[in-house]
Amino acid sequence: MDETYLKVSGRWQYLYRAIDSGGNLVDVYLSASRDQAAAEAFFGSAIEVTGVIPETITTDKHASYPPALEEVFGDNVEHHMSKYKNNHLEQDHRGVKGRTRPMRGFKSSTSAHRFCRAYDEVRNFLRPATQRKQHVPAGQRRAIHVQRIAALRDMLAIA
């Protein structure tokens, strides 16, 4: 898990994000602060969304994570602190940042949170289900993308 920042109502807010070992999105959480309470809220939200307690969690070396993990998980989770093991997630921030940068931020935190959750879920849905660094030929990737776009269109038509 890691956080990045977005501009909301002219102020910077923190977007907490987590991915699993396969690179799939676990949860997102938008907070005005980067402290223990925000980290605890994010971990609680991730458990509520997935219903799974992870075996290990890798974070950067921010001081708020160890007490938040202790508070939410107790001794049930192994905590790794490394700025290099989180590199895959750091690269995954590019999708959200690349999409929100031209928008020049959001007017409200509600719309920012709604956008970030929906954007990451749709992006995750459209991505071919592969392991990291697994080669998928362009033709196969295109066919998967077309199928998933049709499925997404059908789901949105029903809703």
Residue frames relative to the residue before (quaternion, step in Angstrom):
aa qw qx qy qz dx dy dz
M 1.0000 0.0000 0.0000 0.0000 0.00 0.00 0.00
D 0.0190 0.7790 -0.6239 0.0594 3.48 -1.17 0.70
E 0.2703 -0.7439 0.5773 0.2008 3.54 -1.26 0.09
T 0.1150 -0.7309 0.6665 0.0917 3.48 -1.33 0.47
Y 0.4053 -0.7228 0.5041 0.2435 3.58 -1.18 0.10
L 0.1110 -0.7630 0.6354 0.0422 3.52 -1.26 0.69
K 0.4263 -0.6774 0.5271 0.2856 3.56 -1.16 0.52
V 0.0219 0.7805 -0.6200 0.0773 3.54 -0.77 1.17
S 0.8350 -0.0536 -0.0262 0.5470 3.59 -0.67 1.14
G 0.7172 -0.4647 0.2456 0.4576 3.57 0.99 0.82
R 0.6908 0.4090 -0.2740 0.5296 3.61 1.28 0.05
W 0.4913 -0.6530 0.4899 0.3037 3.51 -1.18 0.62
Q 0.0346 -0.7685 0.6388 0.0094 3.57 -1.02 0.91
Y 0.4554 -0.7028 0.4903 0.2416 3.53 -1.21 0.56
L 0.1854 -0.7579 0.6193 0.0881 3.54 -0.94 0.98
Y 0.1891 -0.7761 0.5961 0.0807 3.56 -0.44 1.27
R 0.0121 0.7946 -0.6054 0.0448 3.57 -0.91 0.92
A 0.0660 -0.7800 0.6208 0.0431 3.54 -1.17 0.61
I 0.0879 -0.7633 0.6372 0.0600 3.54 -1.14 0.71
D 0.4598 -0.6669 0.5029 0.3015 3.56 -1.17 0.48
S 0.7474 -0.4140 0.2707 0.4435 3.57 -1.30 0.00
G 0.6701 0.4861 -0.2979 0.4753 3.60 1.20 -0.43
G 0.5639 -0.6182 0.3763 0.3979 3.58 1.28 -0.04
N 0.5015 0.6500 -0.4268 0.3792 3.60 1.26 0.18
L 0.5470 -0.6311 0.4476 0.3196 3.54 -1.04 0.82
V 0.2600 -0.7472 0.5941 0.1455 3.56 -0.99 0.91
D 0.7601 -0.2596 0.2144 0.5558 3.59 0.69 -1.06
V 0.1862 -0.7346 0.6355 0.1477 3.54 -1.37 0.30
Y 0.0123 -0.7859 0.6178 -0.0223 3.56 -1.17 0.63
L 0.2022 -0.7876 0.5743 0.0945 3.57 -0.79 1.02
S 0.0279 0.8090 -0.5828 0.0711 3.57 -0.84 1.02
A 0.4871 -0.6604 0.4919 0.2909 3.55 -1.13 0.68
S 0.7746 0.2709 -0.1535 0.5505 3.60 1.18 -0.43
R 0.2942 -0.7110 0.6104 0.1880 3.51 -1.33 0.39
D 0.3776 0.7171 -0.4891 0.3225 3.54 0.32 1.29
Q 0.7610 -0.3818 0.2663 0.4519 3.55 -1.32 -0.05
A 0.6486 0.5250 -0.3293 0.4420 3.60 0.92 -0.84
A 0.6574 0.4964 -0.3114 0.4736 3.60 0.97 -0.79
A 0.6457 0.5118 -0.3195 0.4680 3.59 1.00 -0.80
E 0.6440 0.5112 -0.3202 0.4705 3.60 0.99 -0.82
A 0.6478 0.5114 -0.3202 0.4651 3.59 0.96 -0.83
F 0.6449 0.5144 -0.3227 0.4641 3.59 0.99 -0.78
F 0.6701 0.4903 -0.3111 0.4623 3.60 0.85 -0.92
G 0.6427 0.5173 -0.3187 0.4666 3.59 1.00 -0.79
S 0.6489 0.5125 -0.3064 0.4716 3.56 1.01 -0.83
A 0.6485 0.5211 -0.3173 0.4553 3.60 0.97 -0.84
I 0.6445 0.5023 -0.3208 0.4790 3.59 1.00 -0.79
E 0.6579 0.5207 -0.3075 0.4489 3.57 0.96 -0.89
V 0.6771 0.4954 -0.2902 0.4603 3.60 0.97 -0.87
T 0.7866 0.3467 -0.1789 0.4785 3.59 0.79 -0.99
G 0.3007 -0.7588 0.5190 0.2540 3.58 1.04 -0.73
V 0.6348 0.5094 -0.3100 0.4914 3.57 1.29 0.29
I 0.2363 -0.7231 0.6277 0.1651 3.55 -1.08 0.77
P 0.3711 -0.7624 0.4815 0.2221 3.61 -0.53 1.11
E 0.5170 -0.6233 0.4875 0.3264 3.56 -1.27 0.40
T 0.7937 0.0492 -0.0020 0.6063 3.57 1.01 -0.86
I 0.1142 -0.7553 0.6415 0.0700 3.53 -1.24 0.61
T 0.1604 -0.7744 0.6075 0.0747 3.54 -0.91 0.99
T 0.0117 0.7893 -0.6117 0.0513 3.55 -0.81 1.07
D 0.5429 -0.5340 0.4858 0.4290 3.52 -1.31 -0.04
K 0.6694 -0.5551 0.3352 0.3625 3.59 -1.24 0.00
H 0.2657 0.7677 -0.5413 0.2170 3.60 1.07 0.61
A 0.5404 -0.6888 0.3955 0.2776 3.57 -0.89 1.00
S 0.6344 0.5660 -0.3469 0.3959 3.63 1.11 -0.46
Y 0.5898 0.6311 -0.3669 0.3452 3.62 1.12 -0.47
P 0.6710 0.5002 -0.3455 0.4244 3.68 0.72 -0.84
P 0.6974 0.4339 -0.3219 0.4709 3.68 0.77 -0.76
A 0.6219 0.5347 -0.3475 0.4546 3.61 1.06 -0.65
L 0.6503 0.5012 -0.3143 0.4765 3.59 0.97 -0.82
E 0.6351 0.5295 -0.3192 0.4630 3.57 1.00 -0.82
E 0.6758 0.5034 -0.2857 0.4564 3.56 0.97 -0.90
V 0.7415 0.4197 -0.2299 0.4703 3.60 0.87 -0.94
F 0.8226 0.2721 -0.1061 0.4879 3.58 0.79 -1.03
G 0.3450 -0.7178 0.5250 0.3001 3.59 1.12 -0.51
D 0.7477 -0.3526 0.2814 0.4873 3.58 -0.95 -0.88
N 0.4530 0.7286 -0.4205 0.2951 3.61 1.25 0.18
V 0.7455 0.3582 -0.1959 0.5268 3.60 1.23 -0.32
E 0.3456 -0.7041 0.5833 0.2109 3.54 -1.05 0.85
H 0.1857 -0.8049 0.5600 0.0629 3.57 -0.79 1.07
H 0.0980 -0.7678 0.6321 0.0363 3.56 -0.84 1.06
M 0.1159 -0.7762 0.6170 0.0585 3.55 -0.94 0.92
S 0.3028 0.7325 -0.5528 0.2573 3.54 -0.46 1.25
K 0.3680 -0.7300 0.5221 0.2431 3.57 -0.86 0.84
Y 0.6588 0.5147 -0.3214 0.4448 3.61 1.17 -0.32
K 0.6445 0.5184 -0.3343 0.4517 3.62 1.03 -0.64
N 0.6576 0.5010 -0.2973 0.4776 3.58 1.23 -0.42
N 0.3774 0.7785 -0.4547 0.2115 3.59 1.25 -0.03
H 0.6139 0.5497 -0.3620 0.4358 3.62 1.01 -0.69
L 0.6637 0.4819 -0.2976 0.4886 3.59 0.99 -0.78
E 0.6056 0.5468 -0.3579 0.4542 3.58 1.01 -0.72
Q 0.6681 0.4774 -0.2940 0.4891 3.59 1.01 -0.79
D 0.6273 0.5489 -0.3309 0.4424 3.58 1.11 -0.66
H 0.5498 0.6033 -0.3941 0.4223 3.61 1.20 -0.42
R 0.5277 0.6694 -0.4008 0.3360 3.58 1.15 -0.58
G 0.6263 0.5641 -0.3430 0.4145 3.59 0.99 -0.80
V 0.7009 0.4441 -0.2646 0.4914 3.57 0.82 -1.00
K 0.6773 0.4972 -0.3021 0.4505 3.57 0.84 -0.94
G 0.6597 0.5175 -0.3095 0.4486 3.57 0.97 -0.83
R 0.6851 0.4679 -0.2805 0.4827 3.56 1.09 -0.65
T 0.7340 0.4303 -0.2484 0.4630 3.62 0.94 -0.79
R 0.5444 0.6396 -0.4096 0.3559 3.62 1.08 -0.50
P 0.6952 0.4483 -0.3109 0.4680 3.67 0.80 -0.81
M 0.6168 0.5542 -0.3442 0.4405 3.59 1.20 -0.45
R 0.2986 -0.7918 0.4728 0.2458 3.60 1.30 -0.34
G 0.7632 -0.3820 0.1896 0.4855 3.54 0.95 0.90
F 0.4647 -0.6569 0.5301 0.2674 3.51 -1.41 -0.10
K 0.4995 -0.6599 0.4724 0.3031 3.56 -1.21 0.45
S 0.8033 0.0836 -0.0542 0.5872 3.61 1.12 -0.53
S 0.5720 -0.6005 0.4301 0.3567 3.55 -1.17 0.54
T 0.5794 0.5763 -0.3776 0.4353 3.62 1.13 -0.53
S 0.6955 0.4487 -0.2818 0.4854 3.59 0.85 -0.91
A 0.6200 0.5364 -0.3472 0.4553 3.61 1.04 -0.68
H 0.6707 0.4877 -0.3018 0.4704 3.59 0.90 -0.91
R 0.6512 0.5153 -0.3147 0.4598 3.58 0.93 -0.88
F 0.6600 0.5050 -0.3092 0.4623 3.59 0.92 -0.89
C 0.6907 0.4960 -0.2951 0.4357 3.59 0.79 -1.02
R 0.6507 0.4984 -0.3214 0.4741 3.60 0.94 -0.79
A 0.6948 0.4667 -0.2832 0.4681 3.61 0.82 -0.97
Y 0.6518 0.5272 -0.3264 0.4367 3.58 0.89 -0.89
D 0.6893 0.4733 -0.2882 0.4666 3.58 0.85 -0.93
E 0.6599 0.5027 -0.3247 0.4543 3.60 0.96 -0.76
V 0.6612 0.4803 -0.3123 0.4844 3.61 0.94 -0.81
R 0.6381 0.5233 -0.3232 0.4631 3.58 0.96 -0.82
N 0.6490 0.5079 -0.3003 0.4802 3.56 1.02 -0.83
F 0.6492 0.5271 -0.3067 0.4545 3.59 1.00 -0.85
L 0.7226 0.4521 -0.2510 0.4588 3.60 0.92 -0.88
R 0.5771 0.5940 -0.3771 0.4147 3.58 1.18 -0.43
P 0.4914 -0.6485 0.4757 0.3342 3.62 -0.88 0.82
A 0.4570 -0.6861 0.4960 0.2728 3.59 -0.94 0.89
T 0.2438 0.7574 -0.5606 0.2292 3.55 -0.13 1.31
Q 0.4988 -0.5843 0.5252 0.3660 3.50 -1.31 0.16
R 0.6582 -0.4995 0.3641 0.4298 3.56 -1.19 0.38
K 0.8575 0.1276 -0.1375 0.4791 3.50 -1.15 0.83
Q 0.4473 0.6510 -0.4831 0.3779 3.61 1.16 0.50
H 0.3750 -0.7415 0.5136 0.2141 3.57 -0.81 1.00
V 0.0411 -0.7579 0.6511 0.0063 3.55 -0.94 0.97
P 0.4420 -0.7101 0.4699 0.2820 3.62 -0.58 1.08
A 0.6320 -0.5772 0.3695 0.3617 3.56 -1.10 0.73
G 0.6473 0.5279 -0.3258 0.4428 3.61 0.93 -0.81
Q 0.6672 0.4829 -0.2948 0.4845 3.55 0.98 -0.85
R 0.6328 0.5317 -0.3216 0.4620 3.58 1.01 -0.83
R 0.6511 0.5174 -0.3001 0.4671 3.57 1.02 -0.88
A 0.6552 0.5093 -0.3095 0.4643 3.60 0.96 -0.87
I 0.6388 0.5114 -0.3196 0.4778 3.60 0.98 -0.83
H 0.6576 0.5193 -0.3084 0.4503 3.56 0.94 -0.91
V 0.6559 0.5061 -0.3147 0.4633 3.61 0.91 -0.87
Q 0.6452 0.5151 -0.3197 0.4651 3.61 0.96 -0.85
R 0.7073 0.4671 -0.2738 0.4545 3.57 0.85 -0.92
I 0.5971 0.5348 -0.3627 0.4752 3.60 1.10 -0.60
A 0.6478 0.5069 -0.3202 0.4700 3.60 0.96 -0.83
A 0.6535 0.5028 -0.3125 0.4716 3.60 0.96 -0.83
L 0.6486 0.5085 -0.3129 0.4721 3.60 0.98 -0.83
R 0.6342 0.5265 -0.3235 0.4647 3.59 0.99 -0.83
D 0.6528 0.5102 -0.3038 0.4704 3.59 1.00 -0.85
M 0.6527 0.5079 -0.3154 0.4654 3.60 0.98 -0.84
L 0.6801 0.4795 -0.2983 0.4675 3.59 0.94 -0.83
A 0.6180 0.5444 -0.3464 0.4491 3.60 1.09 -0.62
I 0.6496 0.5133 -0.3042 0.4713 3.57 1.08 -0.75
A 0.6879 0.5098 -0.2807 0.4337 3.57 0.98 -0.89
